[in-house]
Amino acid sequence: MTFRPFANRREAGRMLAQEILKLNLMNAVVLALPRGGVPLGYEVAKALGAPLDVLFVRKIGAPGHEEYGIGALVDGVSPQVFIDRDIARMVGADEEYIAREVERQLAEIERRRRLYRPGPPVELRGRTAVVVDDGIATGGTARAALQALAKSGVKAIVLAVAVAPASTLRELSPLCDRLVCLLSPEPFNAVGAHYTDFAQTGDDEVVRLLNAANSAPGSPES
């Protein structure tokens, strides 16, 4: 089966929003994975009339190959680190390397928090958290995000992504209550291969969309 690529992240977000609306979610909060998930999260939050926030998750990459994830770091009151020890050993990531990477990624999370969220985070306890991303490949970052959210007091977790391989979706499904994915092509190529425009989402766009989502008339948080 041939899939038409998404024109861009905003189009993917509008398509994702239509599927999420069918779930009839109550008391939802949309949590986008920055930066690429924010344009999609904006469209989903707008459709749901829900607040939009970001979930600060950073991939821990392999030595010399940052895009190859060996784990992830999720920010919070007590930052949580998830490391695939088998993969870490295979790529030569020892404890000293992992500790350095955790410190470096915590610094980047703090930079983004100051820039993206000058105020307090959206309250999560008792709400349905809709985690949104532009796509998932191996699932390491999403897995860390879902595991951390499970300890946050949310009522339910919905994982909503534009594109992901079926094998990764099967692994992530037990970590959420509902899973929405628009495309799951086989064989699966890189996430960006399923977008016509997959230009990097900049900090300025993230800030603009977060402000627009949470200051719009009728927004639950405005």
C-alpha positions in Angstrom: 0.0 0.0 0.0 1.3 3.5 -0.9 1.0 6.2 1.7 0.9 9.9 0.7 3.4 11.8 2.8 2.1 14.4 5.2 2.6 17.9 3.8 4.1 19.1 7.1 3.6 18.7 10.9 0.6 21.0 11.1 -1.3 18.9 8.5 -0.3 15.7 10.4 -1.6 17.4 13.6 -5.0 18.2 12.1 -5.4 14.7 10.9 -4.4 13.3 14.3 -6.8 15.6 16.0 -9.7 14.2 13.9 -8.9 10.7 15.1 -8.5 11.8 18.8 -11.8 13.6 18.7 -13.5 10.2 18.1 -12.3 9.1 21.6 -14.6 11.7 23.3 -11.9 12.4 25.9 -12.8 14.3 29.1 -10.6 16.7 31.1 -7.7 16.2 28.7 -4.3 17.9 28.6 -2.1 17.7 25.6 1.6 17.0 26.2 3.8 17.4 23.2 7.3 16.0 22.9 9.5 19.0 21.9 10.4 20.1 19.5 8.8 18.3 16.6 5.7 17.2 18.4 4.6 20.7 19.3 3.1 21.7 15.9 1.0 18.5 16.0 0.2 19.0 19.7 -1.0 22.6 18.9 -3.6 21.3 16.4 -4.7 18.5 18.8 -5.1 20.9 21.7 -7.0 23.4 19.6 -9.4 20.7 18.4 -10.0 19.4 21.9 -10.2 22.8 23.6 -7.5 21.5 25.9 -4.3 23.1 27.4 -1.0 22.4 25.7 2.2 21.8 27.5 5.5 20.1 26.8 6.9 17.0 28.2 10.6 17.4 28.7 12.3 14.2 27.4 15.8 13.9 26.0 17.4 11.0 24.2 20.6 9.6 25.6 22.7 8.8 22.4 25.4 6.4 21.8 29.1 7.6 21.9 29.8 9.2 18.5 26.3 8.5 17.3 23.9 10.8 19.1 20.9 9.8 17.0 21.2 6.2 18.1 19.4 6.1 21.4 20.6 4.0 24.3 18.1 5.5 26.7 16.3 8.6 27.7 15.9 11.2 30.4 12.6 12.5 31.6 12.5 15.7 33.6 10.4 16.0 36.8 10.6 16.6 40.5 13.0 13.6 40.4 14.5 13.2 37.0 14.2 9.7 35.7 16.8 8.0 33.6 16.0 4.9 31.5 19.0 3.1 30.0 18.9 0.0 27.8 21.9 -1.7 29.4 22.4 -4.3 26.7 22.6 -1.6 24.0 24.8 0.6 26.2 27.3 -2.3 26.6 27.2 -3.0 22.9 28.1 0.5 21.9 30.6 1.0 24.6 28.7 3.5 26.8 30.1 3.0 30.3 28.8 4.6 33.5 31.0 7.6 33.2 29.8 8.4 29.7 26.2 7.9 30.8 26.6 10.3 33.7 28.1 13.0 31.5 25.3 12.6 29.0 22.6 12.8 31.7 24.2 16.0 33.0 24.4 17.5 29.5 20.8 16.6 28.7 19.6 18.0 32.1 21.2 21.3 31.2 19.4 21.3 27.8 16.1 20.6 29.5 16.6 23.5 31.9 17.4 25.8 29.0 14.2 24.7 27.2 12.1 25.0 30.4 13.2 28.6 30.9 12.4 29.4 27.3 9.2 27.4 26.7 7.5 27.6 30.1 8.1 30.7 32.2 5.1 29.8 34.4 4.1 26.6 36.3 3.3 23.4 34.4 -0.2 22.4 33.6 -1.8 20.3 36.4 -1.8 16.6 35.4 -3.3 14.8 38.4 -6.6 13.2 37.6 -6.5 14.2 33.9 -6.2 12.3 30.6 -2.8 13.0 29.2 -2.5 13.0 25.4 1.1 12.5 24.5 1.8 13.8 21.0 4.8 13.4 18.7 5.5 13.8 15.0 6.7 10.2 14.7 8.4 7.3 16.5 11.2 5.1 15.2 12.7 2.9 18.0 10.4 4.2 20.7 13.0 4.8 23.4 12.1 8.4 24.1 8.3 7.7 24.0 8.8 4.7 26.3 10.6 6.9 28.9 7.9 9.6 28.6 5.0 7.0 29.1 6.8 5.4 32.1 7.3 8.7 33.8 3.7 9.8 33.1 2.4 6.7 34.7 3.9 7.9 38.0 2.4 11.4 37.7 -1.1 10.8 38.9 -2.8 11.1 35.5 -6.1 9.3 35.1 -5.3 7.9 31.6 -2.6 8.1 29.0 -3.3 8.4 25.2 -0.2 8.1 22.9 -0.9 9.9 19.6 1.7 9.9 16.8 1.7 10.5 13.1 3.8 7.6 12.0 5.6 4.6 13.6 6.5 1.0 12.8 4.2 -1.7 13.9 6.8 -3.4 16.0 7.4 -0.3 18.1 3.7 0.3 18.5 3.3 -3.2 19.9 6.0 -2.5 22.5 4.5 0.8 23.6 0.9 -0.3 23.6 1.0 -1.8 27.2 2.3 1.5 28.5 -0.7 3.5 27.6 -4.5 3.2 27.8 -5.1 4.2 24.1 -2.8 4.5 21.1 -3.6 6.5 18.0 -1.2 6.3 15.0 -2.1 7.6 11.5 0.5 5.6 9.5 2.4 2.4 10.2 4.0 1.4 6.9 6.1 -1.6 6.4 9.0 -1.5 5.7 9.4 1.5 7.9 11.9 4.2 6.9 13.0 7.3 8.9 10.2 9.4 10.3 11.1 12.3 8.0 10.6 10.2 5.0 6.8 10.4 5.6 6.7 14.2 5.5 7.1 16.5 2.4 8.3 19.2 4.7 10.2 18.0 7.7 12.2 21.1 8.5 13.4 21.3 12.1 11.0 23.0 14.5 12.8 25.9 16.1 12.5 27.3 19.6 10.7 30.4 18.3 8.0 28.3 16.8 7.6 26.2 19.9 7.2 29.3 22.1 4.7 30.9 19.6 2.5 27.8 19.5 2.5 27.3 23.2 1.5 30.9 23.8 -1.2 30.7 21.1 -2.6 27.5 22.4 -2.9 28.6 26.0 -4.1 32.2 25.4 -6.8 31.5 22.8 -10.4 32.5 23.8 -12.2 29.5 25.4 -8.9 27.8 26.3 -9.5 25.9 29.7 -6.3 27.5 31.0 -6.9 31.1 29.8 
